[in-house]
C-alpha cells in the first residue's frame, strides 16, 4: 500500500483534558481511539480520587492499555504532555509498550528533519515566543522534507493553568514566509570592520 497522507487537515494534537495533550504519529484511528480512551480513563481517575491525574500516571495508563495489543498491528507513536502538581512533564509512548520521560521528543516519519532543527535551536531557557517559533520551524521542516507528513502546524503552550492553543497555520504558507526571509537574509549586504 505504501506511505501516504490520509488527510492534511487531521488534528494531530488531541486535547485529552484541560491539562493534558497528546500527539498523533502513525495510524490516525489508533492514535485517536487510544488517546480518547485515555481521556475517559483520566476523567474516571479524577472522579474516583477527587484530584487531577499526573502526567506520569496518564502516560502509564496509555502504555498499559496499548501494550496488551503488542504485535497485533497497532500503529501509534505519541507524546503525552501536561502540567501537574510536580510541574511540566513530557512522555513518549508507542504501540510496543515503550514509555520514556524526557524534555524533548520528535515523533513520526518527519521527526528526523524536525529533530535537526530542534537540536540546533533548543535551549532550556527559551521564552514562550522563542519556543513557539522553534516548534513552527521544526514542524515546517518535517512537513516540507518528508513525503508522508503534511498539513497544519498547530502550536500549543502548556502552563500551570493548563494548555492554550496559540495558533494553527498551513505549513505550505510557512514555506513562502521562510523562503522570503532566507532570501532577504542572503541578499543583505555584509558589513566588515
C-alpha positions as CSV (number, residue, x, y, z in Angstrom):
1,X,0.0,0.0,0.0
2,X,2.8,2.4,0.7
3,X,3.1,5.6,2.6
4,X,0.6,8.4,2.2
5,X,-1.1,11.3,3.9
6,X,-4.6,10.3,4.7
7,X,-5.7,13.9,5.4
8,X,-3.7,17.1,5.6
9,X,-6.3,18.6,7.9
10,X,-6.5,15.9,10.6
11,X,-6.0,17.3,14.1
12,X,-2.6,15.8,15.2
13,X,-2.9,17.1,18.7
14,X,-5.5,15.5,20.9
15,X,-6.9,17.5,23.8
16,X,-7.1,14.8,26.5
17,X,-8.3,17.2,29.2
18,X,-7.6,20.8,30.1
19,X,-4.1,19.9,31.4
20,X,-3.1,17.1,29.1
21,X,-2.3,16.9,25.4
22,X,-1.3,14.0,23.2
23,X,0.2,14.0,19.7
24,X,-0.5,11.6,16.8
25,X,2.0,9.8,14.7
26,X,1.2,6.5,13.0
27,X,-2.4,5.4,12.3
28,X,-4.8,8.2,12.9
29,X,-7.5,5.8,14.0
30,X,-5.2,4.1,16.5
31,X,-3.9,7.3,18.0
32,X,-7.3,9.0,18.1
33,X,-9.0,6.0,19.7
34,X,-6.4,5.3,22.4
35,X,-5.9,8.9,23.3
36,X,-9.6,9.5,23.6
37,X,-9.9,6.3,25.7
38,X,-7.1,7.8,27.8
39,X,-9.2,10.9,28.3
40,X,-12.0,8.7,29.6
41,X,-9.7,6.9,31.9
42,X,-8.3,10.2,33.2
43,X,-11.8,11.5,33.9
44,X,-12.7,8.3,35.8
45,X,-9.5,8.7,37.8
46,X,-10.4,12.2,38.8
47,X,-13.9,11.2,39.8
48,X,-12.7,8.3,41.9
49,X,-9.8,10.1,43.5
50,X,-11.0,13.7,43.6
51,X,-7.7,15.0,42.2
52,X,-6.2,15.6,38.8
53,X,-4.2,12.7,37.4
54,X,-0.4,13.3,37.0
55,X,1.1,13.2,33.5
56,X,3.2,10.2,34.5
57,X,0.1,8.3,35.6
58,X,-1.7,9.2,32.4
59,X,1.1,8.0,30.2
60,X,1.3,4.8,32.3
61,X,-2.5,4.3,31.7
62,X,-1.9,4.7,28.0
63,X,1.1,2.3,27.8
64,X,-0.8,-0.3,29.9
65,X,-3.8,0.0,27.5
66,X,-1.9,-0.5,24.3
67,X,0.8,-2.9,25.4
68,X,-1.9,-5.7,25.7
69,X,-2.1,-5.4,21.9
70,X,1.6,-5.6,21.1
71,X,2.3,-7.4,17.8
72,X,-1.3,-7.0,16.7
73,X,-0.8,-4.3,14.1
74,X,-1.4,-1.1,16.1
75,X,0.5,1.9,14.7
76,X,0.9,4.6,17.3
77,X,3.8,6.8,18.5
78,X,2.7,9.7,20.7
79,X,3.9,12.3,23.1
80,X,1.8,12.9,26.2
81,X,2.5,16.3,27.8
82,X,0.9,18.3,30.5
83,X,1.3,20.1,33.8
84,X,0.5,18.5,37.2
85,X,1.4,19.2,40.9
86,X,5.1,18.3,40.1
87,X,5.3,20.8,37.2
88,X,5.6,20.2,33.5
89,X,6.1,16.7,32.1
90,X,6.6,15.0,28.7
91,X,6.4,11.3,27.9
92,X,6.9,9.3,24.7
93,X,4.6,6.3,24.4
94,X,4.3,3.8,21.5
95,X,2.3,0.8,20.5
96,X,5.1,-1.6,21.6
97,X,4.8,-0.5,25.2
98,X,7.7,1.9,25.2
99,X,7.3,4.7,27.7
100,X,10.1,7.3,28.1
101,X,10.2,10.6,30.1
102,X,12.2,13.4,28.6
103,X,12.5,17.1,27.9
104,X,12.4,16.9,24.1
105,X,11.0,14.4,21.6
106,X,10.1,14.3,18.0
107,X,7.8,11.5,16.7
108,X,6.7,10.4,13.3
109,X,8.1,10.0,9.8
110,X,9.3,13.6,9.6
111,X,10.9,13.5,13.0
112,X,14.4,13.3,11.7
113,X,14.0,16.6,9.9
114,X,12.3,18.2,12.9
115,X,15.0,16.9,15.3
116,X,17.7,18.6,13.3
117,X,16.0,22.0,13.8
118,X,15.3,21.2,17.4
119,X,18.9,20.2,18.1
120,X,20.2,23.5,16.8
121,X,17.6,25.8,18.4
122,X,16.6,24.2,21.7
123,X,17.8,25.8,24.9
124,X,16.3,25.2,28.4
125,X,15.5,28.9,28.9
126,X,13.6,29.7,25.7
127,X,10.8,32.3,26.1
128,X,7.3,31.2,25.1
129,X,7.6,33.1,21.8
130,X,11.0,31.6,21.0
131,X,9.7,28.1,21.8
132,X,6.7,28.6,19.6
133,X,8.8,29.7,16.7
134,X,11.2,26.8,17.2
135,X,8.2,24.5,17.2
136,X,6.8,26.1,14.0
137,X,10.2,25.8,12.2
138,X,10.7,22.2,13.2
139,X,7.3,21.1,12.1
140,X,7.6,23.1,8.9
141,X,10.9,21.3,8.1
142,X,9.3,17.9,8.9
143,X,6.3,18.6,6.6
144,X,8.3,20.1,3.8
145,X,11.0,17.4,3.7
146,X,9.0,14.3,4.4
147,X,6.6,13.0,1.8
148,X,4.4,11.3,4.5
149,X,4.0,14.4,6.6
150,X,1.9,17.5,5.9
151,X,-0.9,19.7,6.8
152,X,-1.3,22.3,9.5
153,X,1.2,23.5,12.1
154,X,-0.7,23.5,15.5
155,X,1.1,25.3,18.3
156,X,0.1,24.9,21.9
157,X,1.6,26.1,25.2
158,X,1.2,24.0,28.3
159,X,1.4,26.0,31.5
160,X,0.4,25.8,35.2
161,X,-3.2,26.7,34.4
162,X,-3.5,24.1,31.6
163,X,-2.8,24.2,27.8
164,X,-3.6,27.1,25.5
165,X,-3.8,26.9,21.7
166,X,-1.5,29.5,20.3
167,X,-2.0,29.1,16.5
168,X,-2.9,26.9,13.5
169,X,-1.0,27.6,10.3
170,X,-0.8,26.0,6.9
171,X,2.7,24.5,6.5
172,X,2.7,25.4,2.8
173,X,2.1,29.1,3.6
174,X,5.0,28.9,6.1
175,X,7.2,27.7,3.2
176,X,6.7,31.0,1.4
177,X,7.3,33.1,4.5
178,X,10.5,31.2,5.5
179,X,11.7,31.3,1.8
180,X,11.2,35.1,1.7
181,X,13.1,35.5,5.0
182,X,16.1,33.4,3.9
183,X,16.2,35.2,0.5
184,X,16.2,38.6,2.3
185,X,19.0,37.4,4.6
186,X,21.1,36.1,1.7
187,X,20.8,39.4,-0.2
188,X,21.6,41.6,2.8
189,X,25.0,43.3,2.4
190,X,27.8,42.0,4.6
191,X,29.4,44.6,6.8
192,X,33.0,44.1,7.9
193,X,35.2,46.3,10.0
